[in-house]
Amino acid sequence: NAGVTQTPKFRILKIGQSMTLQCTQDMNHNYMYWYRQDPGMGLKLIYYSVGAGITDKGEVPNGYNVSRSTTEDFPLRLELAAPSQTSVYFCASRYGVNEQFFGPGTRLTVL
Amino acid sequence: KQEVTQIPAALSVPEGENLVLNCSFTDSAIYNLQWFRQDPGKGLTSLLLIQSSQREQTSGRLNASLDKSSGRSTLYIAASQPGDSATYLCAVYRGGVDSGAGSYQLTFGKGTKLSVIP
């Protein structure tokens, strides 16, 4: 199993551009999550999904959108990028009440 | 609202020392607690998962305990090595039984940054 994979690893965006962060898991996990991590601020949940076709907002959803059309994929869309979205983004997945696994992260800079 | 606190925020120890990292949480209605390790510039690696019905879990030099009634968990690292230097995070999971705020989500502490000095 590859586990949780994320692409790209790094990206630089200009203000106002849009992009999609990709996340795929091959463990048949039902729950998937997107977090952002800013220095000294800990992890903050952006969106999560409890299954294909079901998503819900986390703590900091503004400026982001998600979709979950398959069990494996949970892309995060950034519309109209702003400097405040400069962060490291982590995708994660779990099956029920079992262990949660994280991807390696995407480092995004908005200039 | 569940709050998770980790003390100390940073810890520096000489190589070979045994050490304990602390985690406390305010709401005891949890399914499980998970300890993670994060190296600089990297993602989170799962170390140990303790279900709410368990008191402890062991993996190699690591031993994690859980006292749900007092809202505390400890991560014990034996015979510390420089390679153990990292930030250690604990997180609690409440599941989605009542679909209240925080359902299906992990609540994280801010971590303890450990430095093991050779």
Interface residues (C-beta under 8 A of the other chain):
Chain A: Y31 Y33 G42 L43 L45 Y48 V50 G58 F90 A92 V97 N98 E99 Q100 F101 F102 G103 P104 G105
Chain B: Y31 N32 Q34 F36 K42 G43 L44 T45 S46 L49 Q51 L89 A91 Y93 G95 G96 Y104 Q105 L106 F108 G109 K110 G111
